[in-house]
Every structure is written in C-alpha cells, then in structure tokens.
Amino acid sequence: MDTLRSSFIRRAIPVWAICLSLSAIAFSADNKPNLSGSWELNVPKSDLGGTPITNAARMTLSDDGKTMTRDYERKSANDTQKRHEIYEKR
C-alpha cells in the first residue's frame, strides 16, 4: 500500500509542478483586454431603476494601446447629451 501511494505521489508531483508553472505563465502575461466597439442600450429590456427614461443611448470605445477614447450619446424626449472622453493608459 505504501509503495502504491509513494509511486502515485512521485508521478503526481511533476504533473502539479507543470500545471502550476503553466498557470503562473498565463496569469503573468500582460494581456490587457481591448474593449473597442460600439454598444447600444436596449431600452425595452432595461431596468433603469427609476431614473428618467432614455429614448436611446450609444457608447463607442476605441483603444490604440496608449489611450482609450469613449464617445457617449444619450437621447431623451427633451434633449441629446454627448460626451467625448480620452483616458491615457499608465
């Protein structure tokens, strides 16, 4: 019984070492997500929690690696709000 257990442990240790090494490599990689794209608010399916009703909203993100740009447009019955923001990455 002890030889079976020690044999299993001798085989399991290298497998665990490889798994830990691969996970450390995966987590240490400097892969930052690129969230570039456009999104539109689906008003009929959205619960805005009692805030004023919006007729439409759209957000566009662009990411060039050094800066991220956010364009936001919100339309309501009375007005349209637009914002353009630029964020520098560190």
PDB file of N, CA, C and O in Angstrom:
ATOM      1  N   MET A   1       0.814  -1.183   0.000  1.00  0.00           N
ATOM      2  CA  MET A   1       0.000   0.000   0.000  1.00  0.00           C
ATOM      3  C   MET A   1       0.866   1.259   0.000  1.00  0.00           C
ATOM      4  O   MET A   1       0.580   2.207  -0.732  1.00  0.00           O
ATOM      5  N   ASP A   2       1.927   1.275   0.820  1.00  0.00           N
ATOM      6  CA  ASP A   2       2.806   2.441   0.877  1.00  0.00           C
ATOM      7  C   ASP A   2       3.556   2.637  -0.427  1.00  0.00           C
ATOM      8  O   ASP A   2       3.781   3.774  -0.841  1.00  0.00           O
ATOM      9  N   THR A   3       3.940   1.569  -1.074  1.00  0.00           N
ATOM     10  CA  THR A   3       4.650   1.714  -2.349  1.00  0.00           C
ATOM     11  C   THR A   3       3.721   2.249  -3.424  1.00  0.00           C
ATOM     12  O   THR A   3       4.145   3.023  -4.282  1.00  0.00           O
ATOM     13  N   LEU A   4       2.452   1.842  -3.385  1.00  0.00           N
ATOM     14  CA  LEU A   4       1.482   2.362  -4.346  1.00  0.00           C
ATOM     15  C   LEU A   4       1.267   3.856  -4.130  1.00  0.00           C
ATOM     16  O   LEU A   4       1.207   4.633  -5.083  1.00  0.00           O
ATOM     17  N   ARG A   5       1.152   4.241  -2.869  1.00  0.00           N
ATOM     18  CA  ARG A   5       0.951   5.654  -2.551  1.00  0.00           C
ATOM     19  C   ARG A   5       2.178   6.479  -2.936  1.00  0.00           C
ATOM     20  O   ARG A   5       2.026   7.550  -3.524  1.00  0.00           O
ATOM     21  N   SER A   6       3.367   6.022  -2.628  1.00  0.00           N
ATOM     22  CA  SER A   6       4.578   6.772  -2.950  1.00  0.00           C
ATOM     23  C   SER A   6       4.794   6.823  -4.463  1.00  0.00           C
ATOM     24  O   SER A   6       5.312   7.814  -4.979  1.00  0.00           O
ATOM     25  N   SER A   7       4.412   5.789  -5.163  1.00  0.00           N
ATOM     26  CA  SER A   7       4.508   5.795  -6.619  1.00  0.00           C
ATOM     27  C   SER A   7       3.563   6.840  -7.213  1.00  0.00           C
ATOM     28  O   SER A   7       3.921   7.562  -8.143  1.00  0.00           O
ATOM     29  N   PHE A   8       2.357   6.905  -6.662  1.00  0.00           N
ATOM     30  CA  PHE A   8       1.382   7.892  -7.135  1.00  0.00           C
ATOM     31  C   PHE A   8       1.892   9.313  -6.875  1.00  0.00           C
ATOM     32  O   PHE A   8       1.792  10.181  -7.741  1.00  0.00           O
ATOM     33  N   ILE A   9       2.429   9.540  -5.694  1.00  0.00           N
ATOM     34  CA  ILE A   9       2.923  10.870  -5.331  1.00  0.00           C
ATOM     35  C   ILE A   9       4.096  11.262  -6.235  1.00  0.00           C
ATOM     36  O   ILE A   9       4.193  12.411  -6.666  1.00  0.00           O
ATOM     37  N   ARG A  10       4.992  10.296  -6.524  1.00  0.00           N
ATOM     38  CA  ARG A  10       6.119  10.602  -7.400  1.00  0.00           C
ATOM     39  C   ARG A  10       5.655  11.000  -8.794  1.00  0.00           C
ATOM     40  O   ARG A  10       6.281  11.845  -9.434  1.00  0.00           O
ATOM     41  N   ARG A  11       4.568  10.406  -9.273  1.00  0.00           N
ATOM     42  CA  ARG A  11       4.035  10.766 -10.592  1.00  0.00           C
ATOM     43  C   ARG A  11       3.209  12.043 -10.527  1.00  0.00           C
ATOM     44  O   ARG A  11       3.177  12.799 -11.498  1.00  0.00           O
ATOM     45  N   ALA A  12       2.545  12.301  -9.413  1.00  0.00           N
ATOM     46  CA  ALA A  12       1.653  13.461  -9.312  1.00  0.00           C
ATOM     47  C   ALA A  12       2.422  14.770  -9.139  1.00  0.00           C
ATOM     48  O   ALA A  12       1.984  15.812  -9.627  1.00  0.00           O
ATOM     49  N   ILE A  13       3.545  14.728  -8.460  1.00  0.00           N
ATOM     50  CA  ILE A  13       4.288  15.961  -8.203  1.00  0.00           C
ATOM     51  C   ILE A  13       4.726  16.651  -9.495  1.00  0.00           C
ATOM     52  O   ILE A  13       4.520  17.858  -9.613  1.00  0.00           O
ATOM     53  N   PRO A  14       5.317  15.957 -10.469  1.00  0.00           N
ATOM     54  CA  PRO A  14       5.677  16.655 -11.714  1.00  0.00           C
ATOM     55  C   PRO A  14       4.459  17.207 -12.459  1.00  0.00           C
ATOM     56  O   PRO A  14       4.542  18.271 -13.073  1.00  0.00           O
ATOM     57  N   VAL A  15       3.341  16.503 -12.410  1.00  0.00           N
ATOM     58  CA  VAL A  15       2.126  16.982 -13.079  1.00  0.00           C
ATOM     59  C   VAL A  15       1.662  18.281 -12.428  1.00  0.00           C
ATOM     60  O   VAL A  15       1.337  19.243 -13.123  1.00  0.00           O
ATOM     61  N   TRP A  16       1.629  18.310 -11.092  1.00  0.00           N
ATOM     62  CA  TRP A  16       1.238  19.533 -10.392  1.00  0.00           C
ATOM     63  C   TRP A  16       2.216  20.667 -10.666  1.00  0.00           C
ATOM     64  O   TRP A  16       1.806  21.818 -10.821  1.00  0.00           O
ATOM     65  N   ALA A  17       3.498  20.351 -10.726  1.00  0.00           N
ATOM     66  CA  ALA A  17       4.501  21.382 -10.995  1.00  0.00           C
ATOM     67  C   ALA A  17       4.293  21.994 -12.378  1.00  0.00           C
ATOM     68  O   ALA A  17       4.405  23.208 -12.548  1.00  0.00           O
ATOM     69  N   ILE A  18       3.993  21.162 -13.353  1.00  0.00           N
ATOM     70  CA  ILE A  18       3.730  21.661 -14.707  1.00  0.00           C
ATOM     71  C   ILE A  18       2.474  22.518 -14.716  1.00  0.00           C
ATOM     72  O   ILE A  18       2.462  23.594 -15.315  1.00  0.00           O
ATOM     73  N   CYS A  19       1.422  22.055 -14.062  1.00  0.00           N
ATOM     74  CA  CYS A  19       0.169  22.830 -14.013  1.00  0.00           C
ATOM     75  C   CYS A  19       0.386  24.183 -13.350  1.00  0.00           C
ATOM     76  O   CYS A  19      -0.097  25.199 -13.850  1.00  0.00           O
ATOM     77  N   LEU A  20       1.101  24.211 -12.242  1.00  0.00           N
ATOM     78  CA  LEU A  20       1.362  25.481 -11.555  1.00  0.00           C
ATOM     79  C   LEU A  20       2.210  26.411 -12.409  1.00  0.00           C
ATOM     80  O   LEU A  20       1.976  27.619 -12.436  1.00  0.00           O
ATOM     81  N   SER A  21       3.192  25.856 -13.106  1.00  0.00           N
ATOM     82  CA  SER A  21       4.041  26.676 -13.972  1.00  0.00           C
ATOM     83  C   SER A  21       3.243  27.282 -15.105  1.00  0.00           C
ATOM     84  O   SER A  21       3.393  28.466 -15.408  1.00  0.00           O
ATOM     85  N   LEU A  22       2.391  26.482 -15.739  1.00  0.00           N
ATOM     86  CA  LEU A  22       1.586  26.992 -16.849  1.00  0.00           C
ATOM     87  C   LEU A  22       0.592  28.052 -16.379  1.00  0.00           C
ATOM     88  O   LEU A  22       0.381  29.048 -17.070  1.00  0.00           O
ATOM     89  N   SER A  23      -0.017  27.852 -15.221  1.00  0.00           N
ATOM     90  CA  SER A  23      -0.961  28.852 -14.727  1.00  0.00           C
ATOM     91  C   SER A  23      -0.230  30.136 -14.336  1.00  0.00           C
ATOM     92  O   SER A  23      -0.765  31.228 -14.530  1.00  0.00           O
ATOM     93  N   ALA A  24       0.969  30.026 -13.796  1.00  0.00           N
ATOM     94  CA  ALA A  24       1.737  31.227 -13.457  1.00  0.00           C
ATOM     95  C   ALA A  24       2.100  32.005 -14.720  1.00  0.00           C
ATOM     96  O   ALA A  24       2.049  33.235 -14.728  1.00  0.00           O
ATOM     97  N   ILE A  25       2.459  31.304 -15.770  1.00  0.00           N
ATOM     98  CA  ILE A  25       2.771  31.969 -17.041  1.00  0.00           C
ATOM     99  C   ILE A  25       1.530  32.654 -17.595  1.00  0.00           C
ATOM    100  O   ILE A  25       1.603  33.789 -18.067  1.00  0.00           O
ATOM    101  N   ALA A  26       0.406  31.980 -17.540  1.00  0.00           N
ATOM    102  CA  ALA A  26      -0.835  32.548 -18.073  1.00  0.00           C
ATOM    103  C   ALA A  26      -1.245  33.796 -17.302  1.00  0.00           C
ATOM    104  O   ALA A  26      -1.673  34.779 -17.906  1.00  0.00           O
ATOM    105  N   PHE A  27      -1.121  33.773 -15.978  1.00  0.00           N
ATOM    106  CA  PHE A  27      -1.539  34.921 -15.179  1.00  0.00           C
ATOM    107  C   PHE A  27      -0.535  36.057 -15.208  1.00  0.00           C
ATOM    108  O   PHE A  27      -0.904  37.205 -14.964  1.00  0.00           O
ATOM    109  N   SER A  28       0.715  35.771 -15.498  1.00  0.00           N
ATOM    110  CA  SER A  28       1.710  36.837 -15.511  1.00  0.00           C
ATOM    111  C   SER A  28       1.793  37.530 -16.863  1.00  0.00           C
ATOM    112  O   SER A  28       2.433  38.577 -16.971  1.00  0.00           O
ATOM    113  N   ALA A  29       1.176  36.988 -17.882  1.00  0.00           N
ATOM    114  CA  ALA A  29       1.201  37.615 -19.194  1.00  0.00           C
ATOM    115  C   ALA A  29       0.501  38.970 -19.121  1.00  0.00           C
ATOM    116  O   ALA A  29      -0.500  39.129 -18.422  1.00  0.00           O
ATOM    117  N   ASP A  30       1.034  39.925 -19.839  1.00  0.00           N
ATOM    118  CA  ASP A  30       0.494  41.284 -19.806  1.00  0.00           C
ATOM    119  C   ASP A  30      -0.557  41.460 -20.892  1.00  0.00           C
ATOM    120  O   ASP A  30      -0.457  42.363 -21.723  1.00  0.00           O
ATOM    121  N   ASN A  31      -1.556  40.600 -20.881  1.00  0.00           N
ATOM    122  CA  ASN A  31      -2.637  40.680 -21.856  1.00  0.00           C
ATOM    123  C   ASN A  31      -3.758  41.515 -21.283  1.00  0.00           C
ATOM    124  O   ASN A  31      -4.494  41.064 -20.406  1.00  0.00           O
ATOM    125  N   LYS A  32      -3.887  42.721 -21.773  1.00  0.00           N
ATOM    126  CA  LYS A  32      -4.960  43.587 -21.320  1.00  0.00           C
ATOM    127  C   LYS A  32      -6.060  43.550 -22.367  1.00  0.00           C
ATOM    128  O   LYS A  32      -5.779  43.589 -23.565  1.00  0.00           O
ATOM    129  N   PRO A  33      -7.300  43.478 -21.930  1.00  0.00           N
ATOM    130  CA  PRO A  33      -8.389  43.361 -22.897  1.00  0.00           C
ATOM    131  C   PRO A  33      -8.558  44.632 -23.715  1.00  0.00           C
ATOM    132  O   PRO A  33      -8.397  45.743 -23.211  1.00  0.00           O
ATOM    133  N   ASN A  34      -8.882  44.445 -24.973  1.00  0.00           N
ATOM    134  CA  ASN A  34      -9.198  45.562 -25.846  1.00  0.00           C
ATOM    135  C   ASN A  34     -10.721  45.600 -25.957  1.00  0.00           C
ATOM    136  O   ASN A  34     -11.326  44.706 -26.549  1.00  0.00           O
ATOM    137  N   LEU A  35     -11.329  46.622 -25.395  1.00  0.00           N
ATOM    138  CA  LEU A  35     -12.781  46.720 -25.337  1.00  0.00           C
ATOM    139  C   LEU A  35     -13.352  47.576 -26.462  1.00  0.00           C
ATOM    140  O   LEU A  35     -14.482  48.052 -26.360  1.00  0.00           O
ATOM    141  N   SER A  36     -12.594  47.774 -27.521  1.00  0.00           N
ATOM    142  CA  SER A  36     -13.065  48.605 -28.627  1.00  0.00           C
ATOM    143  C   SER A  36     -14.354  48.051 -29.210  1.00  0.00           C
ATOM    144  O   SER A  36     -14.507  46.841 -29.379  1.00  0.00           O
ATOM    145  N   GLY A  37     -15.279  48.954 -29.515  1.00  0.00           N
ATOM    146  CA  GLY A  37     -16.539  48.545 -30.102  1.00  0.00           C
ATOM    147  C   GLY A  37     -17.633  49.539 -29.792  1.00  0.00           C
ATOM    148  O   GLY A  37     -17.397  50.558 -29.144  1.00  0.00           O
ATOM    149  N   SER A  38     -18.822  49.240 -30.254  1.00  0.00           N
ATOM    150  CA  SER A  38     -19.982  50.105 -30.020  1.00  0.00           C
ATOM    151  C   SER A  38     -21.070  49.311 -29.317  1.00  0.00           C
ATOM    152  O   SER A  38     -21.290  48.135 -29.606  1.00  0.00           O
ATOM    153  N   TRP A  39     -21.735  49.966 -28.401  1.00  0.00           N
ATOM    154  CA  TRP A  39     -22.824  49.348 -27.664  1.00  0.00           C
ATOM    155  C   TRP A  39     -24.028  50.279 -27.665  1.00  0.00           C
ATOM    156  O   TRP A  39     -23.891  51.497 -27.541  1.00  0.00           O
ATOM    157  N   GLU A  40     -25.198  49.692 -27.805  1.00  0.00           N
ATOM    158  CA  GLU A  40     -26.438  50.455 -27.751  1.00  0.00           C
ATOM    159  C   GLU A  40     -27.310  49.907 -26.628  1.00  0.00           C
ATOM    160  O   GLU A  40     -27.380  48.698 -26.411  1.00  0.00           O
ATOM    161  N   LEU A  41     -27.970  50.815 -25.922  1.00  0.00           N
ATOM    162  CA  LEU A  41     -28.867  50.440 -24.848  1.00  0.00           C
ATOM    163  C   LEU A  41     -30.160  49.890 -25.439  1.00  0.00           C
ATOM    164  O   LEU A  41     -30.776  50.517 -26.302  1.00  0.00           O
ATOM    165  N   ASN A  42     -30.560  48.728 -24.971  1.00  0.00           N
ATOM    166  CA  ASN A  42     -31.831  48.143 -25.379  1.00  0.00           C
ATOM    167  C   ASN A  42     -32.876  48.625 -24.371  1.00  0.00           C
ATOM    168  O   ASN A  42     -33.084  48.001 -23.330  1.00  0.00           O
ATOM    169  N   VAL A  43     -33.526  49.740 -24.693  1.00  0.00           N
ATOM    170  CA  VAL A  43     -34.420  50.415 -23.745  1.00  0.00           C
ATOM    171  C   VAL A  43     -35.565  49.518 -23.272  1.00  0.00           C
ATOM    172  O   VAL A  43     -35.823  49.480 -22.069  1.00  0.00           O
ATOM    173  N   PRO A  44     -36.267  48.793 -24.155  1.00  0.00           N
ATOM    174  CA  PRO A  44     -37.381  47.966 -23.660  1.00  0.00           C
ATOM    175  C   PRO A  44     -36.957  46.878 -22.665  1.00  0.00           C
ATOM    176  O   PRO A  44     -37.747  46.485 -21.807  1.00  0.00           O
ATOM    177  N   LYS A  45     -35.729  46.395 -22.775  1.00  0.00           N
ATOM    178  CA  LYS A  45     -35.273  45.328 -21.887  1.00  0.00           C
ATOM    179  C   LYS A  45     -34.503  45.855 -20.677  1.00  0.00           C
ATOM    180  O   LYS A  45     -34.043  45.062 -19.855  1.00  0.00           O
ATOM    181  N   SER A  46     -34.353  47.172 -20.550  1.00  0.00           N
ATOM    182  CA  SER A  46     -33.517  47.741 -19.500  1.00  0.00           C
ATOM    183  C   SER A  46     -34.347  48.262 -18.339  1.00  0.00           C
ATOM    184  O   SER A  46     -35.357  48.939 -18.531  1.00  0.00           O
ATOM    185  N   ASP A  47     -33.903  47.935 -17.129  1.00  0.00           N
ATOM    186  CA  ASP A  47     -34.498  48.470 -15.915  1.00  0.00           C
ATOM    187  C   ASP A  47     -33.553  49.564 -15.420  1.00  0.00           C
ATOM    188  O   ASP A  47     -32.482  49.266 -14.893  1.00  0.00           O
ATOM    189  N   LEU A  48     -33.941  50.816 -15.586  1.00  0.00           N
ATOM    190  CA  LEU A  48     -33.075  51.927 -15.235  1.00  0.00           C
ATOM    191  C   LEU A  48     -33.260  52.377 -13.791  1.00  0.00           C
ATOM    192  O   LEU A  48     -32.747  53.427 -13.405  1.00  0.00           O
ATOM    193  N   GLY A  49     -33.967  51.620 -13.008  1.00  0.00           N
ATOM    194  CA  GLY A  49     -34.083  51.863 -11.580  1.00  0.00           C
ATOM    195  C   GLY A  49     -34.751  53.172 -11.201  1.00  0.00           C
ATOM    196  O   GLY A  49     -34.399  53.776 -10.188  1.00  0.00           O
ATOM    197  N   GLY A  50     -35.704  53.614 -11.995  1.00  0.00           N
ATOM    198  CA  GLY A  50     -36.445  54.822 -11.657  1.00  0.00           C
ATOM    199  C   GLY A  50     -35.816  56.098 -12.176  1.00  0.00           C
ATOM    200  O   GLY A  50     -36.365  57.176 -11.947  1.00  0.00           O
ATOM    201  N   THR A  51     -34.692  56.022 -12.863  1.00  0.00           N
ATOM    202  CA  THR A  51     -34.105  57.234 -13.438  1.00  0.00           C
ATOM    203  C   THR A  51     -34.938  57.675 -14.632  1.00  0.00           C
ATOM    204  O   THR A  51     -35.731  56.893 -15.156  1.00  0.00           O
ATOM    205  N   PRO A  52     -34.767  58.916 -15.067  1.00  0.00           N
ATOM    206  CA  PRO A  52     -35.561  59.384 -16.208  1.00  0.00           C
ATOM    207  C   PRO A  52     -35.385  58.474 -17.428  1.00  0.00           C
ATOM    208  O   PRO A  52     -34.293  57.976 -17.703  1.00  0.00           O
ATOM    209  N   ILE A  53     -36.462  58.278 -18.128  1.00  0.00           N
ATOM    210  CA  ILE A  53     -36.450  57.368 -19.273  1.00  0.00           C
ATOM    211  C   ILE A  53     -35.602  57.941 -20.405  1.00  0.00           C
ATOM    212  O   ILE A  53     -35.682  59.125 -20.734  1.00  0.00           O
ATOM    213  N   THR A  54     -34.809  57.085 -20.974  1.00  0.00           N
ATOM    214  CA  THR A  54     -33.959  57.422 -22.102  1.00  0.00           C
ATOM    215  C   THR A  54     -34.552  56.803 -23.350  1.00  0.00           C
ATOM    216  O   THR A  54     -34.981  55.649 -23.336  1.00  0.00           O
ATOM    217  N   ASN A  55     -34.578  57.566 -24.424  1.00  0.00           N
ATOM    218  CA  ASN A  55     -35.074  57.032 -25.698  1.00  0.00           C
ATOM    219  C   ASN A  55     -34.012  56.189 -26.384  1.00  0.00           C
ATOM    220  O   ASN A  55     -34.326  55.184 -27.022  1.00  0.00           O
ATOM    221  N   ALA A  56     -32.755  56.596 -26.253  1.00  0.00           N
ATOM    222  CA  ALA A  56     -31.661  55.855 -26.878  1.00  0.00           C
ATOM    223  C   ALA A  56     -30.353  56.239 -26.210  1.00  0.00           C
ATOM    224  O   ALA A  56     -30.201  57.360 -25.723  1.00  0.00           O
ATOM    225  N   ALA A  57     -29.412  55.310 -26.188  1.00  0.00           N
ATOM    226  CA  ALA A  57     -28.071  55.589 -25.680  1.00  0.00           C
ATOM    227  C   ALA A  57     -27.088  54.719 -26.444  1.00  0.00           C
ATOM    228  O   ALA A  57     -27.351  53.549 -26.721  1.00  0.00           O
ATOM    229  N   ARG A  58     -25.941  55.317 -26.781  1.00  0.00           N
ATOM    230  CA  ARG A  58     -24.908  54.586 -27.524  1.00  0.00           C
ATOM    231  C   ARG A  58     -23.548  54.986 -26.965  1.00  0.00           C
ATOM    232  O   ARG A  58     -23.296  56.158 -26.686  1.00  0.00           O
ATOM    233  N   MET A  59     -22.679  53.995 -26.805  1.00  0.00           N
ATOM    234  CA  MET A  59     -21.319  54.229 -26.350  1.00  0.00           C
ATOM    235  C   MET A  59     -20.364  53.553 -27.314  1.00  0.00           C
ATOM    236  O   MET A  59     -20.571  52.408 -27.716  1.00  0.00           O
ATOM    237  N   THR A  60     -19.318  54.275 -27.678  1.00  0.00           N
ATOM    238  CA  THR A  60     -18.291  53.727 -28.566  1.00  0.00           C
ATOM    239  C   THR A  60     -16.943  53.865 -27.874  1.00  0.00           C
ATOM    240  O   THR A  60     -16.584  54.950 -27.416  1.00  0.00           O
ATOM    241  N   LEU A  61     -16.200  52.771 -27.799  1.00  0.00           N
ATOM    242  CA  LEU A  61     -14.858  52.770 -27.222  1.00  0.00           C
ATOM    243  C   LEU A  61     -13.843  52.455 -28.308  1.00  0.00           C
ATOM    244  O   LEU A  61     -14.070  51.588 -29.152  1.00  0.00           O
ATOM    245  N   SER A  62     -12.725  53.166 -28.279  1.00  0.00           N
ATOM    246  CA  SER A  62     -11.606  52.810 -29.153  1.00  0.00           C
ATOM    247  C   SER A  62     -10.329  52.818 -28.323  1.00  0.00           C
ATOM    248  O   SER A  62     -10.114  53.701 -27.492  1.00  0.00           O
ATOM    249  N   ASP A  63      -9.501  51.832 -28.560  1.00  0.00           N
ATOM    250  CA  ASP A  63      -8.308  51.597 -27.762  1.00  0.00           C
ATOM    251  C   ASP A  63      -7.134  51.423 -28.711  1.00  0.00           C
ATOM    252  O   ASP A  63      -7.110  50.486 -29.508  1.00  0.00           O
ATOM    253  N   ASP A  64      -6.150  52.334 -28.629  1.00  0.00           N
ATOM    254  CA  ASP A  64      -4.985  52.218 -29.506  1.00  0.00           C
ATOM    255  C   ASP A  64      -3.742  51.734 -28.778  1.00  0.00           C
ATOM    256  O   ASP A  64      -2.644  51.759 -29.335  1.00  0.00           O
ATOM    257  N   GLY A  65      -3.907  51.295 -27.540  1.00  0.00           N
ATOM    258  CA  GLY A  65      -2.785  50.800 -26.759  1.00  0.00           C
ATOM    259  C   GLY A  65      -2.236  51.842 -25.803  1.00  0.00           C
ATOM    260  O   GLY A  65      -1.811  51.498 -24.700  1.00  0.00           O
ATOM    261  N   LYS A  66      -2.234  53.123 -26.205  1.00  0.00           N
ATOM    262  CA  LYS A  66      -1.745  54.201 -25.348  1.00  0.00           C
ATOM    263  C   LYS A  66      -2.889  54.989 -24.723  1.00  0.00           C
ATOM    264  O   LYS A  66      -2.795  55.430 -23.577  1.00  0.00           O
ATOM    265  N   THR A  67      -3.958  55.163 -25.471  1.00  0.00           N
ATOM    266  CA  THR A  67      -5.120  55.901 -24.971  1.00  0.00           C
ATOM    267  C   THR A  67      -6.399  55.136 -25.281  1.00  0.00           C
ATOM    268  O   THR A  67      -6.462  54.339 -26.218  1.00  0.00           O
ATOM    269  N   MET A  68      -7.407  55.399 -24.473  1.00  0.00           N
ATOM    270  CA  MET A  68      -8.727  54.841 -24.724  1.00  0.00           C
ATOM    271  C   MET A  68      -9.688  56.017 -24.860  1.00  0.00           C
ATOM    272  O   MET A  68      -9.711  56.917 -24.021  1.00  0.00           O
ATOM    273  N   THR A  69     -10.477  55.996 -25.925  1.00  0.00           N
ATOM    274  CA  THR A  69     -11.417  57.070 -26.195  1.00  0.00           C
ATOM    275  C   THR A  69     -12.831  56.555 -26.010  1.00  0.00           C
ATOM    276  O   THR A  69     -13.175  55.464 -26.464  1.00  0.00           O
ATOM    277  N   ARG A  70     -13.651  57.358 -25.333  1.00  0.00           N
ATOM    278  CA  ARG A  70     -15.041  56.976 -25.083  1.00  0.00           C
ATOM    279  C   ARG A  70     -15.945  58.078 -25.605  1.00  0.00           C
ATOM    280  O   ARG A  70     -15.846  59.229 -25.178  1.00  0.00           O
ATOM    281  N   ASP A  71     -16.822  57.724 -26.527  1.00  0.00           N
ATOM    282  CA  ASP A  71     -17.847  58.631 -27.034  1.00  0.00           C
ATOM    283  C   ASP A  71     -19.194  58.107 -26.560  1.00  0.00           C
ATOM    284  O   ASP A  71     -19.510  56.928 -26.716  1.00  0.00           O
ATOM    285  N   TYR A  72     -19.976  59.004 -25.980  1.00  0.00           N
ATOM    286  CA  TYR A  72     -21.257  58.604 -25.394  1.00  0.00           C
ATOM    287  C   TYR A  72     -22.329  59.572 -25.872  1.00  0.00           C
ATOM    288  O   TYR A  72     -22.137  60.787 -25.845  1.00  0.00           O
ATOM    289  N   GLU A  73     -23.452  59.030 -26.307  1.00  0.00           N
ATOM    290  CA  GLU A  73     -24.574  59.853 -26.733  1.00  0.00           C
ATOM    291  C   GLU A  73     -25.852  59.292 -26.113  1.00  0.00           C
ATOM    292  O   GLU A  73     -26.132  58.096 -26.193  1.00  0.00           O
ATOM    293  N   ARG A  74     -26.612  60.182 -25.498  1.00  0.00           N
ATOM    294  CA  ARG A  74     -27.865  59.795 -24.848  1.00  0.00           C
ATOM    295  C   ARG A  74     -28.965  60.720 -25.333  1.00  0.00           C
ATOM    296  O   ARG A  74     -28.838  61.943 -25.274  1.00  0.00           O
ATOM    297  N   LYS A  75     -30.042  60.125 -25.812  1.00  0.00           N
ATOM    298  CA  LYS A  75     -31.174  60.913 -26.307  1.00  0.00           C
ATOM    299  C   LYS A  75     -32.380  60.665 -25.418  1.00  0.00           C
ATOM    300  O   LYS A  75     -32.713  59.527 -25.085  1.00  0.00           O
ATOM    301  N   SER A  76     -33.026  61.763 -25.043  1.00  0.00           N
ATOM    302  CA  SER A  76     -34.289  61.675 -24.309  1.00  0.00           C
ATOM    303  C   SER A  76     -35.324  62.484 -25.077  1.00  0.00           C
ATOM    304  O   SER A  76     -35.034  63.017 -26.148  1.00  0.00           O
ATOM    305  N   ALA A  77     -36.510  62.572 -24.537  1.00  0.00           N
ATOM    306  CA  ALA A  77     -37.578  63.307 -25.224  1.00  0.00           C
ATOM    307  C   ALA A  77     -37.242  64.789 -25.340  1.00  0.00           C
ATOM    308  O   ALA A  77     -37.670  65.445 -26.290  1.00  0.00           O
ATOM    309  N   ASN A  78     -36.483  65.327 -24.385  1.00  0.00           N
ATOM    310  CA  ASN A  78     -36.230  66.767 -24.351  1.00  0.00           C
ATOM    311  C   ASN A  78     -34.885  67.196 -24.924  1.00  0.00           C
ATOM    312  O   ASN A  78     -34.774  68.300 -25.458  1.00  0.00           O
ATOM    313  N   ASP A  79     -33.882  66.368 -24.827  1.00  0.00           N
ATOM    314  CA  ASP A  79     -32.555  66.802 -25.274  1.00  0.00           C
ATOM    315  C   ASP A  79     -31.670  65.627 -25.672  1.00  0.00           C
ATOM    316  O   ASP A  79     -32.041  64.461 -25.538  1.00  0.00           O
ATOM    317  N   THR A  80     -30.494  65.979 -26.162  1.00  0.00           N
ATOM    318  CA  THR A  80     -29.464  64.997 -26.502  1.00  0.00           C
ATOM    319  C   THR A  80     -28.189  65.392 -25.774  1.00  0.00           C
ATOM    320  O   THR A  80     -27.774  66.549 -25.828  1.00  0.00           O
ATOM    321  N   GLN A  81     -27.573  64.445 -25.100  1.00  0.00           N
ATOM    322  CA  GLN A  81     -26.318  64.684 -24.396  1.00  0.00           C
ATOM    323  C   GLN A  81     -25.213  63.915 -25.087  1.00  0.00           C
ATOM    324  O   GLN A  81     -25.365  62.733 -25.394  1.00  0.00           O
ATOM    325  N   LYS A  82     -24.098  64.590 -25.330  1.00  0.00           N
ATOM    326  CA  LYS A  82     -22.936  63.940 -25.940  1.00  0.00           C
ATOM    327  C   LYS A  82     -21.715  64.203 -25.075  1.00  0.00           C
ATOM    328  O   LYS A  82     -21.540  65.293 -24.530  1.00  0.00           O
ATOM    329  N   ARG A  83     -20.867  63.174 -24.959  1.00  0.00           N
ATOM    330  CA  ARG A  83     -19.610  63.289 -24.217  1.00  0.00           C
ATOM    331  C   ARG A  83     -18.501  62.627 -25.012  1.00  0.00           C
ATOM    332  O   ARG A  83     -18.704  61.589 -25.641  1.00  0.00           O
ATOM    333  N   HIS A  84     -17.340  63.234 -24.977  1.00  0.00           N
ATOM    334  CA  HIS A  84     -16.143  62.675 -25.605  1.00  0.00           C
ATOM    335  C   HIS A  84     -15.051  62.709 -24.554  1.00  0.00           C
ATOM    336  O   HIS A  84     -14.668  63.784 -24.091  1.00  0.00           O
ATOM    337  N   GLU A  85     -14.545  61.549 -24.171  1.00  0.00           N
ATOM    338  CA  GLU A  85     -13.540  61.460 -23.118  1.00  0.00           C
ATOM    339  C   GLU A  85     -12.338  60.675 -23.621  1.00  0.00           C
ATOM    340  O   GLU A  85     -12.482  59.696 -24.354  1.00  0.00           O
ATOM    341  N   ILE A  86     -11.147  61.117 -23.217  1.00  0.00           N
ATOM    342  CA  ILE A  86      -9.912  60.429 -23.577  1.00  0.00           C
ATOM    343  C   ILE A  86      -9.179  60.075 -22.290  1.00  0.00           C
ATOM    344  O   ILE A  86      -8.969  60.931 -21.431  1.00  0.00           O
ATOM    345  N   TYR A  87      -8.790  58.807 -22.163  1.00  0.00           N
ATOM    346  CA  TYR A  87      -8.071  58.315 -20.999  1.00  0.00           C
ATOM    347  C   TYR A  87      -6.689  57.853 -21.428  1.00  0.00           C
ATOM    348  O   TYR A  87      -6.551  57.079 -22.376  1.00  0.00           O
ATOM    349  N   GLU A  88      -5.675  58.325 -20.734  1.00  0.00           N
ATOM    350  CA  GLU A  88      -4.322  57.848 -21.010  1.00  0.00           C
ATOM    351  C   GLU A  88      -4.041  56.628 -20.152  1.00  0.00           C
ATOM    352  O   GLU A  88      -4.342  56.605 -18.959  1.00  0.00           O
ATOM    353  N   LYS A  89      -3.459  55.615 -20.779  1.00  0.00           N
ATOM    354  CA  LYS A  89      -3.110  54.397 -20.035  1.00  0.00           C
ATOM    355  C   LYS A  89      -1.774  54.585 -19.352  1.00  0.00           C
ATOM    356  O   LYS A  89      -0.905  55.309 -19.840  1.00  0.00           O
ATOM    357  N   ARG A  90      -1.620  53.924 -18.217  1.00  0.00           N
ATOM    358  CA  ARG A  90      -0.351  54.005 -17.473  1.00  0.00           C
ATOM    359  C   ARG A  90       0.450  52.769 -17.656  1.00  0.00           C
ATOM    360  O   ARG A  90       1.546  52.656 -17.106  1.00  0.00           O
TER     361      ARG A  90
END
